[in-house]
Amino acid sequence: MDRRAVDGIIEEKIVQPTLQDMGEGFEHFTINHAHVRGMIYWLADRCFVRWK
């Protein structure tokens, strides 16, 4: 898969569901698309997954 296809899957399966879940009942949290993407990359780095 090329990078665009992988990014699309991440967006559909991880980012959007996370934003939807956080929007329900979490009035004290402000989370956006960039936060979720940042969390994914931080976790991937901690798990020693390389994105190159």
mmCIF file of the N, C-alpha and C atoms, coordinates in Angstrom:
data_MODEL
# 
_entry.id   MODEL 
# 
loop_
_atom_site.group_PDB 
_atom_site.id 
_atom_site.type_symbol 
_atom_site.label_atom_id 
_atom_site.label_alt_id 
_atom_site.label_comp_id 
_atom_site.label_asym_id 
_atom_site.label_entity_id 
_atom_site.label_seq_id 
_atom_site.pdbx_PDB_ins_code 
_atom_site.Cartn_x 
_atom_site.Cartn_y 
_atom_site.Cartn_z 
_atom_site.occupancy 
_atom_site.B_iso_or_equiv 
_atom_site.pdbx_formal_charge 
_atom_site.auth_seq_id 
_atom_site.auth_comp_id 
_atom_site.auth_asym_id 
_atom_site.auth_atom_id 
_atom_site.pdbx_PDB_model_num 
ATOM 1   N N  . MET A 1 1  ? 0.837   -1.192 0.000  1.00 0.00 ? 1  MET A N  1 
ATOM 2   C CA . MET A 1 1  ? 0.000   0.000  0.000  1.00 0.00 ? 1  MET A CA 1 
ATOM 3   C C  . MET A 1 1  ? 0.872   1.243  0.000  1.00 0.00 ? 1  MET A C  1 
ATOM 4   N N  . ASP A 1 2  ? 0.377   2.257  -0.636 1.00 0.00 ? 2  ASP A N  1 
ATOM 5   C CA . ASP A 1 2  ? 1.107   3.507  -0.580 1.00 0.00 ? 2  ASP A CA 1 
ATOM 6   C C  . ASP A 1 2  ? 0.694   4.286  0.688  1.00 0.00 ? 2  ASP A C  1 
ATOM 7   N N  . ARG A 1 3  ? 1.414   5.331  0.960  1.00 0.00 ? 3  ARG A N  1 
ATOM 8   C CA . ARG A 1 3  ? 1.202   6.109  2.189  1.00 0.00 ? 3  ARG A CA 1 
ATOM 9   C C  . ARG A 1 3  ? -0.214  6.683  2.255  1.00 0.00 ? 3  ARG A C  1 
ATOM 10  N N  . ARG A 1 4  ? -0.732  7.151  1.138  1.00 0.00 ? 4  ARG A N  1 
ATOM 11  C CA . ARG A 1 4  ? -2.077  7.742  1.115  1.00 0.00 ? 4  ARG A CA 1 
ATOM 12  C C  . ARG A 1 4  ? -3.138  6.709  1.517  1.00 0.00 ? 4  ARG A C  1 
ATOM 13  N N  . ALA A 1 5  ? -3.000  5.490  1.059  1.00 0.00 ? 5  ALA A N  1 
ATOM 14  C CA . ALA A 1 5  ? -3.956  4.431  1.409  1.00 0.00 ? 5  ALA A CA 1 
ATOM 15  C C  . ALA A 1 5  ? -3.878  4.102  2.899  1.00 0.00 ? 5  ALA A C  1 
ATOM 16  N N  . VAL A 1 6  ? -2.664  4.012  3.428  1.00 0.00 ? 6  VAL A N  1 
ATOM 17  C CA . VAL A 1 6  ? -2.483  3.731  4.863  1.00 0.00 ? 6  VAL A CA 1 
ATOM 18  C C  . VAL A 1 6  ? -3.060  4.859  5.699  1.00 0.00 ? 6  VAL A C  1 
ATOM 19  N N  . ASP A 1 7  ? -2.784  6.105  5.306  1.00 0.00 ? 7  ASP A N  1 
ATOM 20  C CA . ASP A 1 7  ? -3.336  7.251  6.032  1.00 0.00 ? 7  ASP A CA 1 
ATOM 21  C C  . ASP A 1 7  ? -4.865  7.232  6.021  1.00 0.00 ? 7  ASP A C  1 
ATOM 22  N N  . GLY A 1 8  ? -5.454  6.826  4.912  1.00 0.00 ? 8  GLY A N  1 
ATOM 23  C CA . GLY A 1 8  ? -6.913  6.738  4.820  1.00 0.00 ? 8  GLY A CA 1 
ATOM 24  C C  . GLY A 1 8  ? -7.481  5.706  5.782  1.00 0.00 ? 8  GLY A C  1 
ATOM 25  N N  . ILE A 1 9  ? -6.826  4.577  5.893  1.00 0.00 ? 9  ILE A N  1 
ATOM 26  C CA . ILE A 1 9  ? -7.276  3.531  6.816  1.00 0.00 ? 9  ILE A CA 1 
ATOM 27  C C  . ILE A 1 9  ? -7.143  4.006  8.258  1.00 0.00 ? 9  ILE A C  1 
ATOM 28  N N  . ILE A 1 10 ? -6.029  4.653  8.588  1.00 0.00 ? 10 ILE A N  1 
ATOM 29  C CA . ILE A 1 10 ? -5.835  5.170  9.945  1.00 0.00 ? 10 ILE A CA 1 
ATOM 30  C C  . ILE A 1 10 ? -6.917  6.192  10.277 1.00 0.00 ? 10 ILE A C  1 
ATOM 31  N N  . GLU A 1 11 ? -7.204  7.054  9.332  1.00 0.00 ? 11 GLU A N  1 
ATOM 32  C CA . GLU A 1 11 ? -8.239  8.077  9.528  1.00 0.00 ? 11 GLU A CA 1 
ATOM 33  C C  . GLU A 1 11 ? -9.604  7.427  9.789  1.00 0.00 ? 11 GLU A C  1 
ATOM 34  N N  . GLU A 1 12 ? -9.949  6.456  8.964  1.00 0.00 ? 12 GLU A N  1 
ATOM 35  C CA . GLU A 1 12 ? -11.264 5.813  9.042  1.00 0.00 ? 12 GLU A CA 1 
ATOM 36  C C  . GLU A 1 12 ? -11.425 4.918  10.272 1.00 0.00 ? 12 GLU A C  1 
ATOM 37  N N  . LYS A 1 13 ? -10.404 4.150  10.587 1.00 0.00 ? 13 LYS A N  1 
ATOM 38  C CA . LYS A 1 13 ? -10.517 3.133  11.631 1.00 0.00 ? 13 LYS A CA 1 
ATOM 39  C C  . LYS A 1 13 ? -10.090 3.597  13.020 1.00 0.00 ? 13 LYS A C  1 
ATOM 40  N N  . ILE A 1 14 ? -9.259  4.651  13.089 1.00 0.00 ? 14 ILE A N  1 
ATOM 41  C CA . ILE A 1 14 ? -8.736  5.071  14.389 1.00 0.00 ? 14 ILE A CA 1 
ATOM 42  C C  . ILE A 1 14 ? -9.108  6.511  14.734 1.00 0.00 ? 14 ILE A C  1 
ATOM 43  N N  . VAL A 1 15 ? -8.739  7.446  13.846 1.00 0.00 ? 15 VAL A N  1 
ATOM 44  C CA . VAL A 1 15 ? -8.892  8.864  14.175 1.00 0.00 ? 15 VAL A CA 1 
ATOM 45  C C  . VAL A 1 15 ? -10.358 9.252  14.333 1.00 0.00 ? 15 VAL A C  1 
ATOM 46  N N  . GLN A 1 16 ? -11.168 8.988  13.336 1.00 0.00 ? 16 GLN A N  1 
ATOM 47  C CA . GLN A 1 16 ? -12.572 9.400  13.407 1.00 0.00 ? 16 GLN A CA 1 
ATOM 48  C C  . GLN A 1 16 ? -13.338 8.722  14.553 1.00 0.00 ? 16 GLN A C  1 
ATOM 49  N N  . PRO A 1 17 ? -13.196 7.396  14.759 1.00 0.00 ? 17 PRO A N  1 
ATOM 50  C CA . PRO A 1 17 ? -13.878 6.786  15.906 1.00 0.00 ? 17 PRO A CA 1 
ATOM 51  C C  . PRO A 1 17 ? -13.417 7.362  17.250 1.00 0.00 ? 17 PRO A C  1 
ATOM 52  N N  . THR A 1 18 ? -12.141 7.684  17.371 1.00 0.00 ? 18 THR A N  1 
ATOM 53  C CA . THR A 1 18 ? -11.634 8.267  18.615 1.00 0.00 ? 18 THR A CA 1 
ATOM 54  C C  . THR A 1 18 ? -12.249 9.632  18.850 1.00 0.00 ? 18 THR A C  1 
ATOM 55  N N  . LEU A 1 19 ? -12.298 10.462 17.824 1.00 0.00 ? 19 LEU A N  1 
ATOM 56  C CA . LEU A 1 19 ? -12.900 11.783 17.960 1.00 0.00 ? 19 LEU A CA 1 
ATOM 57  C C  . LEU A 1 19 ? -14.378 11.682 18.312 1.00 0.00 ? 19 LEU A C  1 
ATOM 58  N N  . GLN A 1 20 ? -15.072 10.744 17.721 1.00 0.00 ? 20 GLN A N  1 
ATOM 59  C CA . GLN A 1 20 ? -16.490 10.553 18.030 1.00 0.00 ? 20 GLN A CA 1 
ATOM 60  C C  . GLN A 1 20 ? -16.676 10.105 19.471 1.00 0.00 ? 20 GLN A C  1 
ATOM 61  N N  . ASP A 1 21 ? -15.858 9.169  19.935 1.00 0.00 ? 21 ASP A N  1 
ATOM 62  C CA . ASP A 1 21 ? -15.955 8.687  21.311 1.00 0.00 ? 21 ASP A CA 1 
ATOM 63  C C  . ASP A 1 21 ? -15.639 9.783  22.319 1.00 0.00 ? 21 ASP A C  1 
ATOM 64  N N  . MET A 1 22 ? -14.636 10.584 22.027 1.00 0.00 ? 22 MET A N  1 
ATOM 65  C CA . MET A 1 22 ? -14.243 11.644 22.956 1.00 0.00 ? 22 MET A CA 1 
ATOM 66  C C  . MET A 1 22 ? -15.247 12.782 22.985 1.00 0.00 ? 22 MET A C  1 
ATOM 67  N N  . GLY A 1 23 ? -16.035 12.916 21.950 1.00 0.00 ? 23 GLY A N  1 
ATOM 68  C CA . GLY A 1 23 ? -17.031 13.982 21.900 1.00 0.00 ? 23 GLY A CA 1 
ATOM 69  C C  . GLY A 1 23 ? -18.253 13.703 22.752 1.00 0.00 ? 23 GLY A C  1 
ATOM 70  N N  . GLU A 1 24 ? -18.414 12.481 23.182 1.00 0.00 ? 24 GLU A N  1 
ATOM 71  C CA . GLU A 1 24 ? -19.596 12.082 23.934 1.00 0.00 ? 24 GLU A CA 1 
ATOM 72  C C  . GLU A 1 24 ? -19.262 11.939 25.411 1.00 0.00 ? 24 GLU A C  1 
ATOM 73  N N  . GLY A 1 25 ? -19.689 12.912 26.217 1.00 0.00 ? 25 GLY A N  1 
ATOM 74  C CA . GLY A 1 25 ? -19.527 12.801 27.653 1.00 0.00 ? 25 GLY A CA 1 
ATOM 75  C C  . GLY A 1 25 ? -18.200 13.283 28.207 1.00 0.00 ? 25 GLY A C  1 
ATOM 76  N N  . PHE A 1 26 ? -17.366 13.868 27.356 1.00 0.00 ? 26 PHE A N  1 
ATOM 77  C CA . PHE A 1 26 ? -16.067 14.348 27.812 1.00 0.00 ? 26 PHE A CA 1 
ATOM 78  C C  . PHE A 1 26 ? -15.982 15.862 27.604 1.00 0.00 ? 26 PHE A C  1 
ATOM 79  N N  . GLU A 1 27 ? -16.827 16.592 28.287 1.00 0.00 ? 27 GLU A N  1 
ATOM 80  C CA . GLU A 1 27 ? -16.897 18.028 28.096 1.00 0.00 ? 27 GLU A CA 1 
ATOM 81  C C  . GLU A 1 27 ? -15.610 18.744 28.506 1.00 0.00 ? 27 GLU A C  1 
ATOM 82  N N  . HIS A 1 28 ? -14.830 18.151 29.404 1.00 0.00 ? 28 HIS A N  1 
ATOM 83  C CA . HIS A 1 28 ? -13.644 18.807 29.923 1.00 0.00 ? 28 HIS A CA 1 
ATOM 84  C C  . HIS A 1 28 ? -12.412 18.596 29.043 1.00 0.00 ? 28 HIS A C  1 
ATOM 85  N N  . PHE A 1 29 ? -12.518 17.738 28.048 1.00 0.00 ? 29 PHE A N  1 
ATOM 86  C CA . PHE A 1 29 ? -11.396 17.472 27.168 1.00 0.00 ? 29 PHE A CA 1 
ATOM 87  C C  . PHE A 1 29 ? -11.599 18.188 25.842 1.00 0.00 ? 29 PHE A C  1 
ATOM 88  N N  . THR A 1 30 ? -10.551 18.818 25.371 1.00 0.00 ? 30 THR A N  1 
ATOM 89  C CA . THR A 1 30 ? -10.562 19.382 24.035 1.00 0.00 ? 30 THR A CA 1 
ATOM 90  C C  . THR A 1 30 ? -9.564  18.575 23.223 1.00 0.00 ? 30 THR A C  1 
ATOM 91  N N  . ILE A 1 31 ? -10.078 17.796 22.322 1.00 0.00 ? 31 ILE A N  1 
ATOM 92  C CA . ILE A 1 31 ? -9.219  16.945 21.514 1.00 0.00 ? 31 ILE A CA 1 
ATOM 93  C C  . ILE A 1 31 ? -9.593  17.152 20.055 1.00 0.00 ? 31 ILE A C  1 
ATOM 94  N N  . ASN A 1 32 ? -8.591  17.202 19.215 1.00 0.00 ? 32 ASN A N  1 
ATOM 95  C CA . ASN A 1 32 ? -8.855  17.396 17.799 1.00 0.00 ? 32 ASN A CA 1 
ATOM 96  C C  . ASN A 1 32 ? -8.068  16.378 16.971 1.00 0.00 ? 32 ASN A C  1 
ATOM 97  N N  . HIS A 1 33 ? -8.208  16.510 15.688 1.00 0.00 ? 33 HIS A N  1 
ATOM 98  C CA . HIS A 1 33 ? -7.581  15.592 14.747 1.00 0.00 ? 33 HIS A CA 1 
ATOM 99  C C  . HIS A 1 33 ? -6.071  15.507 14.971 1.00 0.00 ? 33 HIS A C  1 
ATOM 100 N N  . ALA A 1 34 ? -5.417  16.647 15.158 1.00 0.00 ? 34 ALA A N  1 
ATOM 101 C CA . ALA A 1 34 ? -3.961  16.672 15.344 1.00 0.00 ? 34 ALA A CA 1 
ATOM 102 C C  . ALA A 1 34 ? -3.553  15.951 16.630 1.00 0.00 ? 34 ALA A C  1 
ATOM 103 N N  . HIS A 1 35 ? -4.337  16.063 17.691 1.00 0.00 ? 35 HIS A N  1 
ATOM 104 C CA . HIS A 1 35 ? -4.032  15.361 18.935 1.00 0.00 ? 35 HIS A CA 1 
ATOM 105 C C  . HIS A 1 35 ? -4.052  13.850 18.726 1.00 0.00 ? 35 HIS A C  1 
ATOM 106 N N  . VAL A 1 36 ? -5.088  13.373 18.056 1.00 0.00 ? 36 VAL A N  1 
ATOM 107 C CA . VAL A 1 36 ? -5.214  11.926 17.845 1.00 0.00 ? 36 VAL A CA 1 
ATOM 108 C C  . VAL A 1 36 ? -4.067  11.418 16.983 1.00 0.00 ? 36 VAL A C  1 
ATOM 109 N N  . ARG A 1 37 ? -3.751  12.131 15.916 1.00 0.00 ? 37 ARG A N  1 
ATOM 110 C CA . ARG A 1 37 ? -2.633  11.712 15.066 1.00 0.00 ? 37 ARG A CA 1 
ATOM 111 C C  . ARG A 1 37 ? -1.322  11.713 15.853 1.00 0.00 ? 37 ARG A C  1 
ATOM 112 N N  . GLY A 1 38 ? -1.132  12.716 16.694 1.00 0.00 ? 38 GLY A N  1 
ATOM 113 C CA . GLY A 1 38 ? 0.064   12.782 17.524 1.00 0.00 ? 38 GLY A CA 1 
ATOM 114 C C  . GLY A 1 38 ? 0.161   11.617 18.479 1.00 0.00 ? 38 GLY A C  1 
ATOM 115 N N  . MET A 1 39 ? -0.978  11.221 19.054 1.00 0.00 ? 39 MET A N  1 
ATOM 116 C CA . MET A 1 39 ? -0.985  10.071 19.964 1.00 0.00 ? 39 MET A CA 1 
ATOM 117 C C  . MET A 1 39 ? -0.588  8.794  19.236 1.00 0.00 ? 39 MET A C  1 
ATOM 118 N N  . ILE A 1 40 ? -1.076  8.639  18.012 1.00 0.00 ? 40 ILE A N  1 
ATOM 119 C CA . ILE A 1 40 ? -0.739  7.447  17.225 1.00 0.00 ? 40 ILE A CA 1 
ATOM 120 C C  . ILE A 1 40 ? 0.768   7.385  16.991 1.00 0.00 ? 40 ILE A C  1 
ATOM 121 N N  . TYR A 1 41 ? 1.350   8.485  16.563 1.00 0.00 ? 41 TYR A N  1 
ATOM 122 C CA . TYR A 1 41 ? 2.778   8.489  16.281 1.00 0.00 ? 41 TYR A CA 1 
ATOM 123 C C  . TYR A 1 41 ? 3.598   8.322  17.548 1.00 0.00 ? 41 TYR A C  1 
ATOM 124 N N  . TRP A 1 42 ? 3.153   8.901  18.662 1.00 0.00 ? 42 TRP A N  1 
ATOM 125 C CA . TRP A 1 42 ? 3.867   8.729  19.930 1.00 0.00 ? 42 TRP A CA 1 
ATOM 126 C C  . TRP A 1 42 ? 3.840   7.267  20.355 1.00 0.00 ? 42 TRP A C  1 
ATOM 127 N N  . LEU A 1 43 ? 2.668   6.650  20.277 1.00 0.00 ? 43 LEU A N  1 
ATOM 128 C CA . LEU A 1 43 ? 2.562   5.237  20.657 1.00 0.00 ? 43 LEU A CA 1 
ATOM 129 C C  . LEU A 1 43 ? 3.374   4.346  19.727 1.00 0.00 ? 43 LEU A C  1 
ATOM 130 N N  . ALA A 1 44 ? 3.350   4.660  18.448 1.00 0.00 ? 44 ALA A N  1 
ATOM 131 C CA . ALA A 1 44 ? 4.127   3.865  17.491 1.00 0.00 ? 44 ALA A CA 1 
ATOM 132 C C  . ALA A 1 44 ? 5.620   3.963  17.804 1.00 0.00 ? 44 ALA A C  1 
ATOM 133 N N  . ASP A 1 45 ? 6.074   5.140  18.177 1.00 0.00 ? 45 ASP A N  1 
ATOM 134 C CA . ASP A 1 45 ? 7.482   5.302  18.530 1.00 0.00 ? 45 ASP A CA 1 
ATOM 135 C C  . ASP A 1 45 ? 7.817   4.503  19.786 1.00 0.00 ? 45 ASP A C  1 
ATOM 136 N N  . ARG A 1 46 ? 6.934   4.501  20.755 1.00 0.00 ? 46 ARG A N  1 
ATOM 137 C CA . ARG A 1 46 ? 7.156   3.769  21.997 1.00 0.00 ? 46 ARG A CA 1 
ATOM 138 C C  . ARG A 1 46 ? 7.141   2.261  21.771 1.00 0.00 ? 46 ARG A C  1 
ATOM 139 N N  . CYS A 1 47 ? 6.452   1.824  20.737 1.00 0.00 ? 47 CYS A N  1 
ATOM 140 C CA . CYS A 1 47 ? 6.380   0.393  20.422 1.00 0.00 ? 47 CYS A CA 1 
ATOM 141 C C  . CYS A 1 47 ? 7.449   -0.006 19.412 1.00 0.00 ? 47 CYS A C  1 
ATOM 142 N N  . PHE A 1 48 ? 8.330   0.929  19.073 1.00 0.00 ? 48 PHE A N  1 
ATOM 143 C CA . PHE A 1 48 ? 9.431   0.705  18.150 1.00 0.00 ? 48 PHE A CA 1 
ATOM 144 C C  . PHE A 1 48 ? 8.966   0.350  16.740 1.00 0.00 ? 48 PHE A C  1 
ATOM 145 N N  . VAL A 1 49 ? 7.857   0.929  16.344 1.00 0.00 ? 49 VAL A N  1 
ATOM 146 C CA . VAL A 1 49 ? 7.401   0.802  14.964 1.00 0.00 ? 49 VAL A CA 1 
ATOM 147 C C  . VAL A 1 49 ? 7.990   1.978  14.193 1.00 0.00 ? 49 VAL A C  1 
ATOM 148 N N  . ARG A 1 50 ? 8.648   1.706  13.116 1.00 0.00 ? 50 ARG A N  1 
ATOM 149 C CA . ARG A 1 50 ? 9.228   2.766  12.303 1.00 0.00 ? 50 ARG A CA 1 
ATOM 150 C C  . ARG A 1 50 ? 8.320   3.044  11.114 1.00 0.00 ? 50 ARG A C  1 
ATOM 151 N N  . TRP A 1 51 ? 8.076   4.301  10.838 1.00 0.00 ? 51 TRP A N  1 
ATOM 152 C CA . TRP A 1 51 ? 7.128   4.714  9.804  1.00 0.00 ? 51 TRP A CA 1 
ATOM 153 C C  . TRP A 1 51 ? 7.819   4.994  8.477  1.00 0.00 ? 51 TRP A C  1 
ATOM 154 N N  . LYS A 1 52 ? 9.057   4.607  8.316  1.00 0.00 ? 52 LYS A N  1 
ATOM 155 C CA . LYS A 1 52 ? 9.772   4.863  7.060  1.00 0.00 ? 52 LYS A CA 1 
ATOM 156 C C  . LYS A 1 52 ? 9.666   3.671  6.137  1.00 0.00 ? 52 LYS A C  1 
# 
